[in-house]
Structure formats: C-alpha cells, structure tokens
Amino acid sequence: MKQADERDRPAVAGSREECIAAPQGVIVRRPIPLEAAFLAGKCFLKYRGRGGQKRSPLPDFFIGAHAAVEKMALVTRDASRYRTYFPRLKLISPA
C-alpha cells in the first residue's frame, strides 16, 4: 500500500473534526493547470464586462475552470453561475 503524501490528503477547510470526517482519498487536492488559470482569467474578464463589481477573480472561476479543463463533474449549490461561465461543465446540483 502506498504512503500518502501531502497531495493525497483531504483538502477540507474548517475544524479538525471536519478534516477527520473526510475519508482519506475521497477528496484529493490537485494543482491547477496553467490552462485552467488562463480560462479562469478569461471568465473573470467576461464577468467584469457584464458589470461584475469584484476587482479580483472569484474562487468560483478557478474552481469551475479547473473542473472544466480536467473534465471533472462539479458538485455545487450555485449551478446558475457555473452554467453562465462554463456551459459545457457537468454539474451535480441538489436543486
């Protein structure tokens, strides 16, 4: 059995109890590819062009771009924002 390194540990923010509750290997932290960072920037420019007020890219743009480039499905409660900027991204939404 392989030894888990820092990249294999769950990327869960919050209390120690929340981190312990996430089973090893279920949540894997992956570095963002340059292509995804570029896509996030393009989506942010589109957001600003539509009148968005934030002055720096929103985390949602990095998350959506990373999922889109890696061809991953994304679990979210804010499906409308992701559909606006990443229309081909597969979304899993409870609503």
C-alpha positions, 0 to 999 in steps of 0.5 A: 500500500502506498504512503500518502503524501501531502497531495493525497490528503483531504483538502477540507477547510474548517475544524479538525473534526471536519478534516477527520470526517473526510475519508482519506482519498475521497477528496484529493487536492490537485494543482491547477493547470496553467490552462485552467488559470488562463480560462479562469482569467478569461471568465473573470474578464467576461464577468467584469464586462457584464458589470461584475463589481469584484476587482479580483477573480472569484474562487468560483472561476478557478474552481469551475475552470479547473473542473472544466479543463480536467473534465471533472463533474462539479458538485455545487449549490450555485449551478446558475453561475457555473452554467453562465461561465462554463456551459459545457461543465457537468454539474451535480446540483441538489436543486 
